[in-house]
């Protein structure tokens, strides 16, 4: 058999193997996707079903006896809207502070000529393993007069060390030192280089760390529980917890079985509605920055 015939035979064999590989990969990925999506679909379907359908386990995939009673019960509570307003404020302001401080810290550490660069990197990384703890942190917040204020929700943890390392590595791998030297020849200083070159060329990693910070602020619960005492400043998560606690009723004290089942069904329905209310805004934002995630994470995770 000629070499051309062997080569054609090998290409056919490789093509068949590739098709089998891709087919198996698609089946496995499709199965894993269903495993991930089903709980989300189930929660969403339960939130739009009737209380009786939820309590009796009739919901499997699609809403049963469609109803918006759970959402009506949640949004009739005025505190939910107050919580939404506060959470949006904390998330937007906190994320802006986080991203700004992270990039301001990451850029100097990405410079090869920074004096004592290793010491500062170690000092910052050390905080990933050890910190003062809850009580010393609370005392610091008290002495700084930050308790029960907006700043108590946005200033603690202004720099995430892991996000800073990702941003620093991204800058090292994306912006070579030669680019800085070329701009300095034209009279560009560090501030101009940072705002005119570093920020525009770091959109991918900015999107990644901004999303990570925003998720933390949106789901923030513990800091508000410790530092805030004014209910008008509570974030959404605190109010949702209060609604959930109030909806937990001991049905053993109710003599009428039908009433007990109805109240338990409403409590179960509220749980699913609260999950959707708390997570829907973040899920809606994610698709708009999803394209930056792979690029930002991969480039920022390489060792620099």
VODODREN-617135 format. One line per field, with one value per residue (C-alpha): residue number from 1; residue in three letters; chain; x negated, y, z negated. Coordinates in Angstrom, 1 decimal. Each point is the difference from the previous one (the first is absolute). Example, Ala and Ser with C-alpha at 12.3 -4.5 7.8 and 13.67 -1.06 7.14 Angstrom:
resi	(1_2)
resn	(ala_ser)
chain	(A_A)
X	(-12.3_-1.4)
Y	(-4.5_3.4)
Z	(-7.8_0.7)
END
This chain:
resi	(1_2_3_4_5_6_7_8_9_10_11_12_13_14_15_16_17_18_19_20_21_22_23_24_25_26_27_28_29_30_31_32_33_34_35_36_37_38_39_40_41_42_43_44_45_46_47_48_49_50_51_52_53_54_55_56_57_58_59_60_61_62_63_64_65_66_67_68_69_70_71_72_73_74_75_76_77_78_79_80_81_82_83_84_85_86_87_88_89_90_91_92_93_94_95_96_97_98_99_100_101_102_103_104_105_106_107_108_109_110_111_112_113_114_115_116_117_118_119_120_121_122_123_124_125_126_127_128_129_130_131_132_133_134_135_136_137_138_139_140_141_142_143_144_145_146_147_148_149_150_151_152_153_154_155_156_157_158_159_160_161_162_163_164_165_166_167_168_169_170_171_172_173_174_175_176_177_178_179_180_181_182_183_184_185_186_187_188_189_190_191_192_193_194_195_196_197_198_199_200_201_202_203_204_205_206_207_208_209_210_211_212_213_214_215_216_217_218_219_220_221_222_223_224_225_226_227_228_229_230_231_232_233_234_235_236_237_238_239_240_241_242_243_244_245_246_247_248_249_250_251_252_253_254_255_256_257_258_259_260_261_262_263_264_265_266_267_268_269_270_271_272_273_274_275_276_277_278_279_280_281_282_283_284_285_286_287_288_289_290_291_292_293_294_295_296_297_298_299_300_301_302_303_304)
resn	(unk_unk_unk_unk_unk_unk_unk_unk_unk_unk_unk_unk_unk_unk_unk_unk_unk_unk_unk_unk_unk_unk_unk_unk_unk_unk_unk_unk_unk_unk_unk_unk_unk_unk_unk_unk_unk_unk_unk_unk_unk_unk_unk_unk_unk_unk_unk_unk_unk_unk_unk_unk_unk_unk_unk_unk_unk_unk_unk_unk_unk_unk_unk_unk_unk_unk_unk_unk_unk_unk_unk_unk_unk_unk_unk_unk_unk_unk_unk_unk_unk_unk_unk_unk_unk_unk_unk_unk_unk_unk_unk_unk_unk_unk_unk_unk_unk_unk_unk_unk_unk_unk_unk_unk_unk_unk_unk_unk_unk_unk_unk_unk_unk_unk_unk_unk_unk_unk_unk_unk_unk_unk_unk_unk_unk_unk_unk_unk_unk_unk_unk_unk_unk_unk_unk_unk_unk_unk_unk_unk_unk_unk_unk_unk_unk_unk_unk_unk_unk_unk_unk_unk_unk_unk_unk_unk_unk_unk_unk_unk_unk_unk_unk_unk_unk_unk_unk_unk_unk_unk_unk_unk_unk_unk_unk_unk_unk_unk_unk_unk_unk_unk_unk_unk_unk_unk_unk_unk_unk_unk_unk_unk_unk_unk_unk_unk_unk_unk_unk_unk_unk_unk_unk_unk_unk_unk_unk_unk_unk_unk_unk_unk_unk_unk_unk_unk_unk_unk_unk_unk_unk_unk_unk_unk_unk_unk_unk_unk_unk_unk_unk_unk_unk_unk_unk_unk_unk_unk_unk_unk_unk_unk_unk_unk_unk_unk_unk_unk_unk_unk_unk_unk_unk_unk_unk_unk_unk_unk_unk_unk_unk_unk_unk_unk_unk_unk_unk_unk_unk_unk_unk_unk_unk_unk_unk_unk_unk_unk_unk_unk_unk_unk_unk_unk_unk_unk_unk_unk_unk_unk_unk_unk_unk_unk_unk_unk_unk_unk_unk_unk_unk_unk_unk_unk)
chain	(A_A_A_A_A_A_A_A_A_A_A_A_A_A_A_A_A_A_A_A_A_A_A_A_A_A_A_A_A_A_A_A_A_A_A_A_A_A_A_A_A_A_A_A_A_A_A_A_A_A_A_A_A_A_A_A_A_A_A_A_A_A_A_A_A_A_A_A_A_A_A_A_A_A_A_A_A_A_A_A_A_A_A_A_A_A_A_A_A_A_A_A_A_A_A_A_A_A_A_A_A_A_A_A_A_A_A_A_A_A_A_A_A_A_A_A_A_A_A_A_A_A_A_A_A_A_A_A_A_A_A_A_A_A_A_A_A_A_A_A_A_A_A_A_A_A_A_A_A_A_A_A_A_A_A_A_A_A_A_A_A_A_A_A_A_A_A_A_A_A_A_A_A_A_A_A_A_A_A_A_A_A_A_A_A_A_A_A_A_A_A_A_A_A_A_A_A_A_A_A_A_A_A_A_A_A_A_A_A_A_A_A_A_A_A_A_A_A_A_A_A_A_A_A_A_A_A_A_A_A_A_A_A_A_A_A_A_A_A_A_A_A_A_A_A_A_A_A_A_A_A_A_A_A_A_A_A_A_A_A_A_A_A_A_A_A_A_A_A_A_A_A_A_A_A_A_A_A_A_A_A_A_A_A_A_A_A_A_A_A_A_A_A_A_A_A_A_A_A_A_A_A_A_A)
X	(0.0_-1.4_-0.8_2.9_2.4_-1.4_0.3_3.6_0.9_-1.6_1.9_3.3_-0.8_-0.9_3.2_2.1_-1.8_0.6_3.7_0.2_-1.9_2.2_3.1_-1.0_-1.1_3.3_2.0_-2.0_0.1_3.7_0.6_-2.0_1.8_3.4_-1.3_-0.9_3.1_2.7_-0.3_0.3_3.0_1.6_-0.3_1.4_2.9_0.8_0.0_2.6_2.2_2.7_-0.7_1.9_-1.9_-3.3_0.9_1.3_-3.0_1.9_-2.6_-2.6_-1.1_2.8_2.1_3.1_3.1_-1.8_0.1_-2.0_1.1_-3.5_-1.3_3.1_-0.7_-3.7_0.5_2.9_-2.5_-1.3_-3.3_-0.9_-0.1_-2.1_-2.3_-0.3_-0.9_-2.7_-1.4_-0.3_-1.7_-2.4_-0.8_-0.6_-2.1_-1.8_-0.9_-1.3_-2.2_-1.2_-0.9_-1.7_-2.1_-0.9_-1.3_-1.8_-1.8_-0.5_-1.7_-3.0_-0.5_-0.1_-2.9_-3.4_-1.8_2.2_-2.3_0.6_2.6_-0.4_0.5_3.2_1.3_-0.7_1.6_3.2_0.1_-0.6_3.5_1.5_-1.1_0.2_2.3_1.0_3.3_3.5_-0.3_-3.1_1.6_3.1_-2.0_-1.8_3.3_1.3_-3.1_0.2_3.7_1.1_2.6_3.6_-1.2_-0.2_-3.8_0.2_1.4_-2.4_-3.4_-0.8_-1.7_-0.6_-2.7_0.4_-3.5_0.9_1.5_-3.0_-2.3_2.0_0.0_-3.7_-0.8_2.3_-1.8_-3.4_1.0_1.9_-1.9_-3.8_-2.5_-1.1_3.4_-0.6_-3.5_1.3_2.7_-2.5_-2.2_3.0_0.4_2.6_-0.1_1.3_3.4_0.6_-1.2_2.3_3.1_-0.7_-1.4_0.4_3.7_1.1_-2.0_1.2_3.7_0.1_-1.5_1.9_3.2_-1.0_-0.9_2.9_2.4_-1.6_0.1_3.6_1.1_-1.6_1.7_3.4_0.0_-1.5_1.7_-2.4_-1.5_3.4_1.0_-3.0_-0.5_3.5_2.7_2.3_2.6_0.2_-3.6_0.4_-0.8_2.4_-1.4_0.8_3.6_0.4_-1.2_2.5_2.8_-1.2_-0.2_3.5_1.4_-1.3_3.0_0.3_3.0_0.3_1.7_2.7_3.0_1.5_-2.1_1.1_-1.1_-3.3_-0.7_0.9_-2.3_-2.8_0.5_-0.2_-3.2_-1.5_1.1_-1.6_-3.3_-0.2_1.3_-2.6_-2.8_1.1_0.4_-3.5_-1.9_1.8_-1.7_-3.5_1.0_1.3_-3.3_-2.3_0.8_-1.2_-3.5_-0.3_-2.2_-2.7_-0.1_-2.1_-2.5_-0.3_-0.3_-2.4_-2.3_0.1_-0.6_-3.3_-3.1_-1.6)
Y	(0.0_3.4_2.7_2.1_-2.9_-0.5_3.7_0.1_-3.0_1.6_3.2_-2.0_-1.8_3.2_1.6_-2.9_0.1_3.7_-0.4_-2.6_2.2_3.0_-2.0_-1.4_3.5_1.5_-2.7_0.5_3.8_-0.1_-2.3_2.3_3.0_-1.6_-0.8_3.7_1.4_-2.2_1.4_3.6_-1.0_-1.8_3.0_2.4_-2.4_-0.3_3.7_0.4_-2.9_-0.1_-0.6_-3.2_-1.4_0.9_-1.6_-3.2_-0.4_0.2_2.3_-2.0_2.2_2.5_2.2_-1.7_2.1_3.2_2.7_3.1_-0.2_-0.5_3.1_2.1_-1.0_1.0_3.3_1.1_0.3_3.6_-1.0_-2.0_3.1_1.8_-3.0_0.1_3.7_-0.5_-3.1_1.7_2.9_-2.2_-2.1_2.9_2.1_-3.0_-1.5_3.4_0.3_-3.6_0.2_3.4_-1.1_-3.3_1.5_2.7_-2.7_-2.4_2.4_1.0_-3.7_-0.8_2.4_-1.8_3.0_0.5_0.1_-2.8_-1.5_-3.5_1.3_1.8_-3.0_-2.2_2.5_0.1_-3.8_-0.6_1.3_-2.9_-2.4_2.2_2.9_1.7_-1.8_1.2_1.8_2.0_1.0_1.1_2.1_1.7_0.8_1.4_2.2_1.3_1.0_-2.2_-2.1_0.3_1.9_-0.5_-0.3_-3.0_-1.9_1.1_0.7_-3.3_-2.3_2.8_-2.0_-3.7_-1.6_-2.7_2.5_2.3_-2.8_-0.9_3.7_0.3_-3.1_1.2_3.3_-1.7_-2.3_2.5_3.3_-0.6_2.3_1.1_1.7_2.1_0.9_1.0_2.3_1.5_1.1_2.0_1.6_-2.2_-0.4_-2.8_1.6_0.6_-3.5_-1.5_1.8_0.1_-3.5_-2.3_0.6_-0.2_-3.1_-1.8_-0.1_-3.8_-0.3_3.0_-1.7_-3.2_1.5_2.5_-2.9_-1.9_3.1_0.7_-3.5_0.3_3.4_-1.2_-3.0_1.9_-1.0_-0.5_3.5_1.6_-2.3_1.1_3.7_1.3_0.7_2.3_-2.0_2.7_-0.9_-3.7_-1.7_-2.3_-3.2_1.0_0.8_-3.2_-1.9_1.7_-0.9_-3.6_-0.2_1.5_-2.5_-3.0_-1.0_-3.0_-1.8_-2.4_2.8_0.3_-2.2_0.2_-2.3_1.9_3.3_-1.5_-1.4_3.3_2.0_-2.5_0.2_3.8_-0.2_-2.4_2.2_3.1_-1.8_-0.5_3.5_1.5_-2.0_1.4_3.6_-0.1_-1.5_1.2_3.4_-1.5_-2.7_2.7_1.9_-3.0_-0.5_3.5_-0.6_-3.7_0.5_1.5_-2.8_-2.6_2.5_1.8_-3.1_-1.9_3.0_1.1_-3.4_-0.6_0.2_3.4)
Z	(0.0_0.9_-2.5_1.3_-0.7_-3.5_-0.7_1.3_-2.2_-3.1_0.6_0.3_-3.2_-1.9_1.3_-1.3_-3.3_-0.3_0.7_-2.7_-2.4_0.7_-0.3_-3.4_-1.2_1.1_-1.8_-3.2_0.1_0.7_-2.9_-2.3_1.3_-0.9_-3.5_-0.4_1.6_-1.6_-3.5_1.4_2.2_-3.0_-2.3_2.7_0.7_-3.7_-0.5_2.7_-1.3_-2.5_-3.7_0.0_3.0_-1.6_-3.4_1.5_2.3_3.3_1.6_2.0_2.9_1.0_-2.2_-1.3_-0.6_1.1_-2.7_-1.0_-3.6_-1.3_1.8_-1.1_-3.6_0.3_1.8_-2.1_-2.8_0.2_-1.5_3.1_2.1_-2.7_0.0_3.8_0.0_-2.7_1.6_3.4_-1.6_-2.0_3.0_2.5_-2.4_-1.6_3.3_1.3_-3.1_0.2_3.6_-0.4_-3.0_1.5_3.3_-1.9_-2.1_2.9_2.4_-2.2_-0.9_3.7_0.6_0.0_-1.4_-3.1_-3.0_-2.5_2.3_-1.6_-3.5_0.9_1.9_-3.0_-2.4_2.0_0.6_-3.7_-0.7_2.0_-2.8_-3.1_-1.1_-3.2_-0.4_-0.5_-3.4_0.8_3.4_-1.8_-2.5_2.9_1.7_-3.3_-0.6_3.6_-0.6_2.9_-1.8_1.3_3.1_3.7_-0.2_-2.3_3.0_2.7_-1.7_-1.8_2.5_2.5_1.6_0.7_0.0_2.5_2.3_-0.3_0.9_3.0_1.1_-0.6_2.0_2.8_0.2_0.1_2.8_2.0_-0.3_0.5_-1.6_3.4_0.6_-3.1_1.0_3.5_-1.5_-2.4_2.9_1.2_-3.4_-1.5_-3.8_-2.1_-0.6_3.7_0.8_-2.6_1.2_3.8_0.4_-3.0_-0.5_3.7_0.6_-3.2_0.7_-0.1_-3.5_-1.2_1.0_-1.8_-3.3_0.1_0.4_-2.9_-2.2_1.0_-0.9_-3.4_-0.7_1.3_-2.3_-2.9_-3.2_-2.8_0.0_-0.1_-2.8_-2.0_0.9_0.7_-2.6_2.0_2.0_2.7_0.9_0.2_3.3_1.7_-1.5_-3.5_0.9_1.9_-3.0_-2.2_2.4_0.1_-3.8_-0.4_2.5_-1.9_-2.0_-2.4_1.6_-2.9_-2.0_2.7_-0.6_3.5_2.3_3.2_-1.5_-1.1_3.5_1.6_-2.3_0.5_3.8_-0.1_-2.1_2.6_2.8_-1.6_-0.2_3.8_0.7_-2.2_1.7_3.4_-1.3_-1.6_3.0_3.1_0.3_-0.1_2.5_2.3_-0.1_0.6_3.8_0.8_-1.4_0.6_3.1_-2.2_-2.5_1.8_1.3_-3.3_-2.2_2.3_0.6_-3.6_-1.4_1.7_-2.2_0.2)
END
